Amino acid sequence: MSKIIKVDEVTDLSVFTRFAKDEGMFQIEASVYSMVSTIPTSPDKYDHDISEVELFFFINNKKVKYTGFKMLYEQLYGKDTFSKYWSEKCEDFKQEYFKTTPYKH
């Protein structure tokens, strides 16, 4: 009989991280979902695949509906400004995720 030899092992972790940010007039909570995998050639470092960033908005500490917040934002800052704002905030929270994750990248 031949001996079984372990060739490789990959560890994948599903990571959910929640953040909050006070924007003055309103607050944002963000949920960042990522899959973290070990890098076989560098076992002390990890590859991060962020699959989703969800944003939730609050006014006076009460959660508001996405469509209502979007309408309010565009009434205050102009038509078609919300999608850029949304993208920038998602990127901000992704960057914060990388700064705070315990899994080195």
N, C-alpha and C positions, 0 to 999 in steps of 0.2 A: 504494500500500500504506500502511496505517496503522501507526503505530509502537506497539509493545508497551510498556505502562507498568506498572511494578511498583506495585501498590496497597498491599500489606501483606505483612508477614512475621511469623509467630509462631514463637518458639523455645520448644520444650517439652523439658524435661530430666527424665529418670527418675533420681531420687536415692535411694540406699540409704545409710542412716546407722546405724552400730552404736554403742551405748552400753553401759557397764557401771556397776553401782552395788553397793557393799558395804553390806549391811543388817545387818552384825554377825554374826548367827547363820547367814546365808545370803547369797548373791550373786545378782544379777539381771543378765542381758544382755538388751538390747532391740534389735530391728531395726525401724527406722522406714522405711517405703516411701512416697515422695511423688512427685508430678508437679509440676514447677515450670515455670511459663509466664511469659513476659514480659508486661507489661501495656502494650498498644499506646500508651496515652496517657501512660505514664510508663516509658520504656524502661529506666530504672535501677532499677526496682522489679519484684518478681515476685509472682505469685499462687502459693500453695502448696496443693496438694490432697493431704493425707495419706490414703492409701488403707488403710494397715494398720500396726499396731504389734504385733509379736510379742514375747512375753516368754519367756525361758528362765531356769530356776532352777538354782542350783548350791549344794551343801552340801559343804564341805571341798574346794572346787574341782572337784567332780565333778558333771556334769550329771545332774539327776534328772528323772523323768517327771512330766508335768503332773498326772496323776491322783493320784500319790503325794504330790506337794507340796501339792496342794489338800486332800487328806485330812489331812495333817499340820497344815497351817495351821488348818483348821477344828477339829481336835482341840485345838489350842493356844488358839485365840481365839474359838471358838464356832461353832455351826452357821450356815450361810449368811453368813459374814463374808468369804469369799474373793472373791466377785464384786465387792464394793465395793472391796476391796484391789486387785484386778486393774484395775478402772476407774481408781482413783486413780493407780496406777503408770503406766498407759498415758498418762494426762493429764500426769503429771510428765515423762515422756520426750518427749511432744509439745512441751511448753513448752521443754525443753532443746534440742530440735531447732530451734525458732524462735530461741533465744538464740545458737546456734552456727552456723547455716547461713551460708554466704558469700553467699547470694542474699537481698538486702534485701527486706523485705516491708512 
